[in-house]
Amino acid sequence: MRAGWRLTDLTWLELLNWIRNPVRGSAHANRVLGPDRDWTLTAQLLAGVHDRLAEANWQRAGGKGPRPKAIPRPGVESNGRNFGGSDGRTPDEMKAELARMAGRAPMA
């Protein structure tokens, strides 16, 4: 709350707006936003640009040296695992499963 305001000075709508949209840098914002409080949209976009440029420069250099690491983002924990890959199904089993989910006969 801004200095000099009391809860009794606010309407219910103003109070709801204050709760849902905390002012950056305030104690309320720090509590509500947690580690994301310092990451504005601009900071996130700049981090994305930095990551892409670092990857592009690494690629243009022929992939020499270690692959560049992304700037850690708040609220995202990385355990080094890659997602995707195989869950042990063969391509035919996957085709049959997709056909079953789509409600039609398996593809040949």
Order of alpha helices (4+ residues) and beta strands (2+ residues): alpha-alpha-alpha-alpha
